[in-house]
């Protein structure tokens, strides 16, 4: 996934909104995603995560040093890699 260069050149926060897709091996992928984001949380990169009530989507707020780091986080998400989730919005703030 290519994210266009933004005005956010310095460290900033980004809210990532993912929508779940129907997959056969969803439970294994969920566990991989939990582990992935737990490691990022321990590294100080994940500030908050959760799901939207009554929706097949979730959000993760990450702290990144650059757009390149953001792109790496998204590209290495196990759900994105296994096509079980789709990034539907990335909102920098």
C-alpha positions, -999 to +999 in steps of 0.1 A: +000+000+000+014+034-009+004+063+012+009+097-004+034+120+012+017+143+037+025+174+056+032+153+086+070+151+085+076+151+123+063+126+148+025+125+148-005+103+157-026+085+132-060+067+137-062+037+114-096+023+107-099-013+095-128-032+082-130-070+086-135-092+056-150-127+057-122-153+059-121-189+068-090-187+091-101-155+109-092-167+144-056-174+137-053-140+119-069-122+149-043-138+172-015-127+150-028-092+148-032-090+186+004-101+190+016-077+163+000-047+179+009-058+214+045-057+204+040-022+189+022-011+221+052-023+242+075-003+219+054+028+225+038+029+190+002+020+198-016+045+220-052+031+219-071+004+201-107-008+200-137-017+179-167+003+169-199-009+185-221-031+163-196-028+134-172-052+117-145-026+120-118-016+145-094+013+151-058+016+162-042+049+171-004+048+164+024+072+171+048+074+142+080+093+135+072+096+097+049+086+069+074+058+060+071+043+095+033+044+092+034+027+058+056-001+073+032-006+102+003-009+078+021-031+053+033-055+081-002-059+097-010-096+096-046-089+087-035-068+057-010-093+046-036-121+048-063-100+032-086-105+062-089-067+070-089-037+048-076-003+058-105+020+051-092+053+066-060+068+081-065+101+099-034+120+110-036+143+139 
